[in-house]
Amino acid sequence: MISVVILGTGNVAKHLFDVFWDIEEINVLQVLGRKKKKLAYFKEKVATSTDFSNIDNADIFLIAVSDDAVAEVAQFLNGKKGLVAHTSGGVPIAALGNESRKGVFYPLQSFSEGKPINLKKVPICIEAENKVDLKLLQELAQLVSLQVHEISSDQRKSIHLAAVFANNFTNHLFTIASEICTDNDLPFSILTPLIKETVEKLKYLAPIEAQTGPAIRSDVKTMESHINQLKNKNYQDIYSMLSKSIKEKHGQKL
Ligand SMILES: NC(=O)c1ccc[n+]([C@@H]2O[C@H](COP(=O)([O-])OP(=O)(O)OC[C@H]3O[C@@H](n4cnc5c(N)ncnc54)[C@H](OP(=O)(O)O)[C@@H]3O)[C@@H](O)[C@H]2O)c1
């Protein structure tokens, strides 16, 4: 049985809590957060507290707070015997300080409010400073996922950067596409088969081989017309910058 205290009440804390709660070998002892209102989600099932200076003892303390707050929250765990692990892709293990056993438990997926995720299919990237701690994180990770990877802080930094391009930026482009549809009385769902195919074909082709569109074809008039259609200056710049990058990647100058 692995005992766990979760620090944080956001998307990742909720998703991990829900999964941990259903697993017999994981005992969630306490959830900590700054706001009582956010703790309401957990308090029917588990002890909750806003007092970070009075934290229960556990095998693993999972810090699932905003990246910039990880180091600050880790300080409340100084002197604890258990392993302190954060869930961030972009924060180095060293941010956890030197006063406790340190680790990382990074689920490589996008978690949003109200959208359940099957954690079994989510890669969990773990890191620790010694074999004993790594084994403990491995045990926890294997209870929730079929894909567990030992990843260094440097590798994780790169995975996180790649994930920002693959997910966060792509989603922003979907947002722009959705606005263009709405402004022209079109349902965004008309693009769904195209969006699905964009991802589906990556099973068969490398991304560079799958590129299509006006930029790779050098359809200059079409690109000019698209930029003129856009009223938002940021969106015009994004269009121009991405078109330039596509052309240069494929060996042509704009
Ligand atoms: N969302 C994802 O897709 C995803 C995926 C993998 C990893 N992660 C990582 O998981 C961590 C949590 O992300 P999230 O998406 O769950 O964030 P989130 O939903 O925005 O929640 C952030 C949490 O951090 C708490 N917090 C912020 N500053 C704090 C402070 N100074 N002291 C105590 N608590 C503080 C917030 O508390 P308040 O409500 O009181 O502000 C909230 O509970 C981050 O490190 C993130 O990089 C996120």
The ligand as a MOL file (V3000), in Angstrom:
LIG
                    3D

  0  0  0     0  0            999 V3000
M  V30 BEGIN CTAB
M  V30 COUNTS 48 52 0 0 0
M  V30 BEGIN ATOM
M  V30 1 N -3.1410 20.6200 -16.9170 0
M  V30 2 C -2.3260 19.8440 -17.5790 0
M  V30 3 O -2.6610 19.4590 -18.6980 0
M  V30 4 C -1.0290 19.3550 -16.9980 0
M  V30 5 C -0.4640 18.1780 -17.5250 0
M  V30 6 C 0.6910 17.6620 -16.9430 0
M  V30 7 C 1.2920 18.3340 -15.8840 0
M  V30 8 N 0.7400 19.5150 -15.4130 0 CHG=1
M  V30 9 C 1.4200 20.1720 -14.2820 0
M  V30 10 O 0.6650 19.9200 -13.0840 0
M  V30 11 C 0.7440 21.0710 -12.2330 0
M  V30 12 C -0.6520 21.5630 -11.9160 0
M  V30 13 O -1.2780 21.9260 -13.1330 0
M  V30 14 P -2.8740 22.1100 -13.2130 0
M  V30 15 O -3.2200 22.0950 -14.6620 0
M  V30 16 O -3.5300 21.1980 -12.2830 0 CHG=-1
M  V30 17 O -3.0110 23.6150 -12.7110 0
M  V30 18 P -4.3360 24.3970 -12.2530 0
M  V30 19 O -5.5540 23.6260 -12.6100 0
M  V30 20 O -4.1590 25.7800 -12.7440 0
M  V30 21 O -4.1960 24.3950 -10.6600 0
M  V30 22 C -3.1210 25.0420 -10.0490 0
M  V30 23 C -3.1270 24.7340 -8.5710 0
M  V30 24 O -1.9800 25.3580 -7.9880 0
M  V30 25 C -2.3850 26.0220 -6.8120 0
M  V30 26 N -1.4450 27.0920 -6.4720 0
M  V30 27 C -0.9900 28.0790 -7.2820 0
M  V30 28 N -0.1180 28.8670 -6.6080 0
M  V30 29 C -0.0370 28.3460 -5.3470 0
M  V30 30 C 0.6880 28.7010 -4.1870 0
M  V30 31 N 1.5370 29.7570 -4.1780 0
M  V30 32 N 0.5240 27.9550 -3.0660 0
M  V30 33 C -0.3180 26.8820 -3.0590 0
M  V30 34 N -1.0240 26.4860 -4.1330 0
M  V30 35 C -0.8890 27.2080 -5.2660 0
M  V30 36 C -3.7650 26.5440 -7.1680 0
M  V30 37 O -4.4170 26.9060 -6.0080 0
M  V30 38 P -5.5020 28.1370 -6.0130 0
M  V30 39 O -6.7580 27.5560 -6.5650 0
M  V30 40 O -5.5540 28.4990 -4.5690 0
M  V30 41 O -4.9160 29.2200 -6.8810 0
M  V30 42 C -4.3440 25.2840 -7.8440 0
M  V30 43 O -4.7490 24.3550 -6.8810 0
M  V30 44 C 1.6110 22.0930 -12.9610 0
M  V30 45 O 2.9370 21.9540 -12.5120 0
M  V30 46 C 1.5010 21.6810 -14.4180 0
M  V30 47 O 2.6500 22.0450 -15.1700 0
M  V30 48 C -0.4170 20.0240 -15.9410 0
M  V30 END ATOM
M  V30 BEGIN BOND
M  V30 1 1 1 2
M  V30 2 2 2 3
M  V30 3 1 2 4
M  V30 4 1 4 5
M  V30 5 2 4 48
M  V30 6 2 5 6
M  V30 7 1 6 7
M  V30 8 2 7 8
M  V30 9 1 8 9
M  V30 10 1 8 48
M  V30 11 1 9 10
M  V30 12 1 9 46
M  V30 13 1 10 11
M  V30 14 1 11 12
M  V30 15 1 11 44
M  V30 16 1 12 13
M  V30 17 1 13 14
M  V30 18 2 14 15
M  V30 19 1 14 16
M  V30 20 1 14 17
M  V30 21 1 17 18
M  V30 22 2 18 19
M  V30 23 1 18 20
M  V30 24 1 18 21
M  V30 25 1 21 22
M  V30 26 1 22 23
M  V30 27 1 23 24
M  V30 28 1 23 42
M  V30 29 1 24 25
M  V30 30 1 25 26
M  V30 31 1 25 36
M  V30 32 1 26 27
M  V30 33 1 26 35
M  V30 34 2 27 28
M  V30 35 1 28 29
M  V30 36 1 29 30
M  V30 37 2 29 35
M  V30 38 1 30 31
M  V30 39 2 30 32
M  V30 40 1 32 33
M  V30 41 2 33 34
M  V30 42 1 34 35
M  V30 43 1 36 37
M  V30 44 1 36 42
M  V30 45 1 37 38
M  V30 46 2 38 39
M  V30 47 1 38 40
M  V30 48 1 38 41
M  V30 49 1 42 43
M  V30 50 1 44 45
M  V30 51 1 44 46
M  V30 52 1 46 47
M  V30 END BOND
M  V30 END CTAB
M  END
